[in-house]
């Protein structure tokens, strides 16, 4: 079984082999859990940086450990592993995956080119739990009222979009801050082996060099990076858990008592305002938890759950308990609270642990960078982010991507944070606010998913948002109060990205509305007649448009200003739909515009927000074959179903040539000569790649009683195209050249 089939499998326990699941779980260590596993480097250091008075009773230390334990248990384990991961959008995760689910179950999406035909897509009818639902069946009770309320008020739809964009912007901000604090905290261990003056001049340059190395690795792809980084994370987890066990038994075997929630109450009662402000440091223990959901499309749900539950979670708990056990026996070393993790490492192991920690910091940064790439790809596909170059680094797993512009932008911002702050405390304040904001947005969207997608009780959704929302709101308030101490950075970054994304989305909507208002009525087209009032020359003319119905205004401009036009005209619309993937057999919607003799067609190519679209020869071949297959199978008199020319929305679903095994095919053969062999039921399109080597493209039409002479003539015209190689047009931009058809 290949990895791609594992990712999109909806019954992992039954279908996947355990070998494959465990392999994915191992690889997920290097991509998903790198950030979360790095947090022991700076949690205690950031927490005790506040004005907390230490005493011999260990109440503060045990209180912090209790907070860390229950925060890790409730947020990553209970919320994400057991609840949020179930809300996958056909195997995909992240903020926009939740938004996509909501857009399909209630008409709250603001994509302008939606069609009823999109609801017939296979993945459109699968809910957030992997269960097939009848989307046309309304919710009952309060769920129906909520759905009607959201669909009725545009203001609520915009609020929902802005909420999703805020979460997205904070993920991008986290992609800037987490690499900075992870690498900087790891390098801070050099303080134990050199003077303060030396450390000050070494720490920042070393951190910057490591960050440059990290971002330079991104173009190799998630799969290669994951295989390279997974051993580092595994070694790190085993290392910190072993050190934790040693510290527990050597310094304070009774530290397990701090797991009682009673110590959280004692901590807040004693420290009061200082303890509340220190929650911003405790919050850092769950940085990277969102990556479990954001990177879901790179692995499988089951593999991520296994890796966290049986390895990451227990290792982190042991690490934090070990640090607390050491600190509980070293109250006199006040300065060591500023050093954090490294002071609890046995002296003989500090240098090896420092080396592993630096490698681990690089891995920790990988998770958020990967998540940033994924969510920007989703935003761009849904019209909420400017178009960027997206490179798919794996031929087997479509979710693994690399975006050069975003990668280098993140690198520059990371370097600016390290050079500007030079302090773990302020970096932690910034990273904490970004992380908790994303979690709050996820909690809000999840409550709506429970009602609209899972059809659960409103009271259950209210309990969910009250329980987890109150915990996250407490941490959010503790982070927001540190606005001037670094928390302003994610707010500033998010504000800039939010404005850019919302303006882009607004402009996309306005452009589409303009095209709709200015489209040409079909009566104008009918008045021109079959020749459109001009000379029709052999060949295919592609009119790119965003309209899914009607005739774009640009076409009337061409017709009225050019003396000739192509014999076959295809109005091509490439659009995104609110699903992660569109199956190849459901890729195209093809229909006619006007009567058959006009030779006008509309072709809509549909792509999910995780799909890759390449404007290459393969796409051109699929496009022409889809129209040919529509011609072969079309039996209506006018190609409009009811013969009503005012309605050109009647479309036929046609798959790609590779998925449609019984449809029209193209067979390309090398041919140095110029003979034109005859073949019953086939048309031939001769493509000249160069003046010397010719390619003969056989346009194979399966024998069928539906293929009459009129259809064969129409197929002949579809493939009649003039030579362009003489004009030195790049071959990659054409699908030409001569055609001879024999029946």
Number of C-alpha atoms within 10 A of each C-alpha: 9 10 18 17 14 24 26 20 18 18 11 17 11 9 12 20 13 13 9 15 24 16 14 24 23 21 28 30 30 29 32 35 30 31 30 26 29 33 26 21 25 27 26 28 22 26 26 23 16 17 13 17 11 16 12 12 10 19 20 25 24 27 26 28 30 25 24 26 23 16 19 20 15 15 19 23 18 14 18 22 22 12 14 23 25 17 25 23 29 25 25 29 29 32 26 27 26 23 24 24 27 26 21 22 26 20 14 24 22 17 18 17 16 15 12 7 13 18 17 12 18 14 20 25 21 22 25 28 19 18 13 13 15 13 17 9 8 15 21 15 10 15 20 16 12 18 21 16 15 18 17 13 11 14 11 14 19 16 11 20 18 15 20 24 25 22 25 27 28 28 30 25 28 30 27 28 29 31 33 32 31 28 30 28 30 26 23 25 25 21 17 16 11 12 10 12 9 12 17 15 10 16 21 21 16 14 25 20 11 20 23 15 13 20 21 13 13 21 17 13 17 28 19 15 18 22 16 15 24 23 16 21 30 19 13 21 25 16 16 25 22 16 19 26 18 20 24 23 14 12 18 18 15 10 21 17 13 22 20 16 15 13 21 22 13 15 21 19 12 15 19 13 13 16 24 18 22 25 24 31 27 26 29 26 27 23 25 27 26 29 25 28 26 27 28 26 27 29 28 27 29 21 23 26 19 17 21 23 14 10 16 22 20 13 23 25 21 23 28 26 28 32 28 29 29 22 25 21 13 15 16 11 11 11 9 17 18 18 21 25 24 25 18 21 21 13 11 8 11 18 17 9 20 18 13 18 28 22 19 29 31 27 31 32 32 29 31 32 27 25 29 30 22 27 24 24 25 26 21 19 23 22 23 24 22 14 13 13 11 18 14 19 19 15 9 12 21 17 26 22 25 24 20 17 11 17 19 15 12 22 23 14 17 23 21 15 21 24 15 11 15 17 17 22 25 22 26 32 29 29 31 31 31 31 26 26 23 22 25 21 19 25 23 20 21 24 22 24 23 22 25 27 27 18 16 17 15 18 12 13 19 16 12 19 21 16 13 18 20 13 15 21 16 14 23 23 16 23 29 21 14 17 17 12 17 23 22 17 23 27 20 12 18 23 15 12 20 21 13 15 23 18 15 18 21 14 14 16 17 13 13 17 15 10 19 18 10 14 18 17 13 16 11 12 17 15 10 13 14 18 15 18 15 17 14 15 15 16 21 23 17 16 16 15 21 19 22 23 20 20 24 22 16 15 17 15 10 12 16 12 10 10 11 16 20 19 21 22 20 25 26 21 22 16 22 24 23 29 27 24 26 24 17 16 15 21 23 27 24 27 26 28 28 25 19 19 12 19 20 19 23 28 26 25 22 22 24 21 26 23 20 17 13 9 10 12 14 13 15 16 15 22 24 23 25 27 24 26 24 23 25 23 15 19 13 11 11 17 24 22 18 11 14 13 18 13 15 22 20 17 19 20 17 27 24 26 23 13 15 17 11 11 21 24 25 20 12 15 13 11 15 11 10 9 8 13 9 13 13 12 16 23 23 25 25 27 27 22 19 12 8 9 13 18 18 26 24 21 25 18 22 16 11 10 8 12 19 11 10 12 18 21 13 18 22 21 18 23 26 24 24 15 17 18 17 9 7 8 10 10 15 12 11 16 23 22 22 18 23 16 23 14 11
